[in-house]
Amino acid sequence: MKTAIIYKSRHGTTCKVSEMIAQKLDNGNVAVIDLTSDPEPVISVYDKIIIGGSIHVGKIQKEVQKFCQKNLRALLKKEIGLFICCMDPDENVRKLEFENAYPKILREHSKANGIMGGEFLFDKLNFIEKIAVKKVAHENKTISKLDNKAIEEFIEAVA
Ligand SMILES: Cc1cc2nc3c(=O)[nH]c(=O)nc-3n(C[C@H](O)[C@H](O)[C@H](O)COP(=O)(O)O)c2cc1C
């Protein structure tokens, strides 16, 4: 069974989570594909596809949305897993962000739906992002709130 993790990451956290999943899945025999460098990956060769993105101002990246829309029919014929990285402290908001990130039909077809927590990587934020994070999240330094339990459970469910 061939597996791919297809992701988009702004500052590196979704990339990190994708690599963590890849290492523990299918003996590490997993293609990890960044939509930034490969915006239209060929998915016909994969049986299992995991899609990941991160939430900024309430939304997942448009590249992830486009990828899901464009490949919807093909994805519904495969085993899939979906995840987001996000930092909202409210669980209900995080759930809503996940629901808005992926089409309902895909979420219902998915073997695992993961909300993995996230990070504020201050050295990678631009000026505007730093101000936004300070104002909205009241954080002014690098902080990691990755949810390792959610990541482990996700890996178990898609394995
Ligand atoms: C400018 C900015 C806006 C953000 N907006 C949200 C948001 O609306 N909701 C949320 O849950 N997390 C939000 N986050 C947190 C990101 O989802 C988190 O930093 C995530 O780990 C980023 O992953 P990435 O580096 O893979 O893009 C925001 C982060 C930044 C820097």
The ligand as an SDF file (V2000), in Angstrom:
LIG
                    3D

 31 33  0  0  0  0  0  0  0  0999 V2000
   -0.9350   35.3820   12.1340 C   0  0  0  0  0  0  0  0  0  0  0  0
   -1.4480   34.0990   12.7180 C   0  0  0  0  0  0  0  0  0  0  0  0
   -2.8240   33.8630   12.7570 C   0  0  0  0  0  0  0  0  0  0  0  0
   -3.3130   32.6760   13.3260 C   0  0  0  0  0  0  0  0  0  0  0  0
   -4.6590   32.4720   13.3550 N   0  0  0  0  0  0  0  0  0  0  0  0
   -5.1350   31.3450   13.9650 C   0  0  0  0  0  0  0  0  0  0  0  0
   -6.5390   31.1330   14.0450 C   0  0  0  0  0  0  0  0  0  0  0  0
   -7.3740   31.9080   13.5750 O   0  0  0  0  0  0  0  0  0  0  0  0
   -6.9560   30.0180   14.7010 N   0  0  0  0  0  0  0  0  0  0  0  0
   -6.0920   29.1070   15.2430 C   0  0  0  0  0  0  0  0  0  0  0  0
   -6.5550   28.1210   15.8250 O   0  0  0  0  0  0  0  0  0  0  0  0
   -4.7610   29.2780   15.1350 N   0  0  0  0  0  0  0  0  0  0  0  0
   -4.2650   30.3700   14.5100 C   0  0  0  0  0  0  0  0  0  0  0  0
   -2.9170   30.5470   14.3850 N   0  0  0  0  0  0  0  0  0  0  0  0
   -2.0120   29.5110   14.8860 C   0  0  0  0  0  0  0  0  0  0  0  0
   -1.4510   28.6270   13.7560 C   0  0  0  0  0  0  0  0  0  0  0  0
   -2.4530   27.7740   13.2680 O   0  0  0  0  0  0  0  0  0  0  0  0
   -0.2680   27.8570   14.3380 C   0  0  0  0  0  0  0  0  0  0  0  0
    0.7640   28.7790   14.5510 O   0  0  0  0  0  0  0  0  0  0  0  0
    0.1880   26.6940   13.4680 C   0  0  0  0  0  0  0  0  0  0  0  0
    1.0740   25.8950   14.2170 O   0  0  0  0  0  0  0  0  0  0  0  0
    0.8730   27.1820   12.2090 C   0  0  0  0  0  0  0  0  0  0  0  0
    1.3370   26.0700   11.4790 O   0  0  0  0  0  0  0  0  0  0  0  0
    2.2750   26.2360   10.1960 P   0  0  0  0  0  0  0  0  0  0  0  0
    3.5990   26.7580   10.6740 O   0  0  0  0  0  0  0  0  0  0  0  0
    2.3820   24.8630    9.6420 O   0  0  0  0  0  0  0  0  0  0  0  0
    1.5790   27.1610    9.2600 O   0  0  0  0  0  0  0  0  0  0  0  0
   -2.4010   31.7140   13.8390 C   0  0  0  0  0  0  0  0  0  0  0  0
   -1.0280   31.9650   13.7540 C   0  0  0  0  0  0  0  0  0  0  0  0
   -0.5460   33.1320   13.2150 C   0  0  0  0  0  0  0  0  0  0  0  0
    0.9420   33.3560   13.1670 C   0  0  0  0  0  0  0  0  0  0  0  0
  1  2  1  0
  2  3  1  0
  2 30  2  0
  3  4  2  0
  4  5  1  0
  4 28  1  0
  5  6  2  0
  6  7  1  0
  6 13  1  0
  7  8  2  0
  7  9  1  0
  9 10  1  0
 10 11  2  0
 10 12  1  0
 12 13  2  0
 13 14  1  0
 14 15  1  0
 14 28  1  0
 15 16  1  0
 16 17  1  0
 16 18  1  0
 18 19  1  0
 18 20  1  0
 20 21  1  0
 20 22  1  0
 22 23  1  0
 23 24  1  0
 24 25  2  0
 24 26  1  0
 24 27  1  0
 28 29  2  0
 29 30  1  0
 30 31  1  0
M  END
$$$$
